[in-house]
Structures are given as C-alpha cells and as structure tokens.
Amino acid sequence: MFKQLGRCQLRRTSTVLSLLLVWTVMATSCKEESSPATRFGLVIHGGAGTITKEKMTEEMEAAYREALTGALILGHQTLAKGGSAVKTVELVIRRLEDSPLFNAAKGAVFTSTGTNELDASIMDGKTLNAGAVAAVKHIKNPITAARLVMEESPHVLLIGDGAEEFAREHDVEFVAPEYFYTDRRWKSYVKRKEKEVKRAAASTDEETGREVDGDEKYGTVGVAALDGSGNLAAGTSTGGTTFKRFGRVGDSPIIGAGTYADNRTCAVSGTGTGEYFIRFAIAHHISALMAYEGKSVQEACDIVIHEKLTGLGGDGGVIAIDWQGNIAFSFNTDGMYRGHVKGDGVAVVKIYGD
Ligand code: ASP
C-alpha cells in the first residue's frame, strides 16, 4: 500500500517536473522570439518616382545604395545601443538631410522663385506628441527643429520666420541659403522654368506643364522605427516639389498626412504628391485601417496606396513598421528608394519596382 502510494506520488512528481520543464523551455523560447532587444527595427525611404534601371547610371545607383545602407547601419547601431525610436528617427534623417542625393535639406529642390523652402516633421508613437516646421530657409537640419518643436514647445507646427526664431533660441545650426545649392537640383529648376515659359507662350494646358521627371520631382526622406522598449516613431523631411509656388506646404510636415506614429498600430512616412497625401490623411489612414479594421500593416499600406491614392490620381509611396516589428512598403510609382534593417543587423536596400 505504502509502496503503491510512493510510486503514485513519484509518478505525479515526475509529471509535474516534466510539465515545469516544458513550460520553462516554452517560456524561454517565447521570450527569445519576442525579446524587445531583438525585435527593434527601422525602415527608411529616399523618395519615390520615375526611378527605373534605364534612367539610372551605375555610379548613381551605387551612391544611393551606399547612402541608404549607411543610414540603416547608423539606425541599427543607435537602436542596438538602446537609443529611442525618436532619437533614431532624428539621427537617421539628419544623415539623409546632409546628403546632396536627397530632396531634403542639403539636396532640396528649388521653388518657382529659385529659393529653397524646407519642411519636416516627427512623431512619437508612445505619447502621440508631434512636432514640425515648414517653409524654413536657413536651418541645416529641419528634422532637429521639428523634434525641438515637439519636445520644447506646446505647439505642433511652426512655419517660416517663427519657426526659425524658435530654432535660433534653441541653438539649432543655421546656414546661408547657398548651402542648399546643388547643380543637379538647379538644373531641374532651370529645365522646369524653360518648360513653364514655353507653356505660357503656347498656352498649352496645365497638365503638360506639370510633367516633370520623377527624379526631379521626388527625393523626400523618411524614417519609421521601433525601439527595444516597443516604442514607435516616424519622421519625414523634404524640400517639397520642384518649382512649387513659394509658400506652398506639402504633406511632409503635416501630422497624419506625411508622418504618423502610434504605439498601438504603426509608424509611417510617405513621399509623393503632397496635395493628395494631405487630402487622404494617408499616414493616419494606414494606422486607422489597422486599428479599426484589423488590417495588417502591409494590407493597410496597399489599400491606401493602390486603392485610395491611385484612385484619386495621386502618386507616391509609404514605408511603415508596426508595433511587432513587421515592415511594409507600398508605392504606385516605378520605384522608391527604400531599405530596412531589423535586430539581426542585415540591411536591405531596394530602388526599383521589385
Ligand atoms: N511629399 C513631398 C511634398 O509634396 C514631396 C516628395 O515626397 O517628394 O512636399
């Protein structure tokens, strides 16, 4: 009897022990899979447009790949060291703003009056706080000014002289307007101006006048990041569209249009014809489709780009990362400079429609 009880207890004890072991193994592997330290990631874009292999030289392609890869590595290092999503977005965008390749800060396009007017925004998905600047002309890195608006002011968007005065008070780096001159963007401006003059003389319809090479038209930069603490952030910086009317503001500094981040859904940055992105609240629309309709981040991006934007005749693309680290891209143009990196540190860069 005693012997029997003992055997029974032994069996029960060993069953409990094996269950505990299975639970421990499962708990450990689950923890590894979803460990915040390995789940971080970021996704970037450098503009969308008529970007095809035929129009690209080998040197240009190599330069773009190098710039995008460098930005991804910087973002990965920042996140791996425990940097926040907001910090990562700012640092990576600053890197892209300093490159003459992109239509943001240093490589900005020119307005119809031959000036550069810069827009940028940033949003913190944890607090839903946001900051932006528009139509600034002397700020070397508009994304830093946008972050200061978010963190050091009660406002979301400051424009023109007011934005510059605020930035000056916060020791942001200023440059002379000539800093933003690049041969490539000036040539685009001159080409476009000639077209406009011809168009006015021949009084052709307005549509013809809007035809611009995709490469001349876009080049905005954007970053969406998920950090090791599970916080999301997004940011976008641009010179706008070539030959835009001075004073025109596009979607990039408009929260909900060009930029959006919410820890409960995703972080998004867009690029394309800003007027359409504003009308459709594109970036927020993606987050809303996830929140209200349970769409995945890729489904939400595709619906917004291929149904909504295309349906209205707009063009461009978006990048996004969700709260679980899933990455998404969607665009209806020939190509979009883009890339992503996750916790494993493998940087992936793409340019064309693949
Ligand atoms: N979305 C920007 C704007 O309309 C342009 C771009 O993405 O290239 O200002």
Residues whose N, C-alpha, C, O or C-beta is under 5 A from the ligand:
A	BS01	LIG	K217 Y218 G219 T220 T238 G240 T241 G250 D251 S252 G270 T271 G272 T273 G274 E275
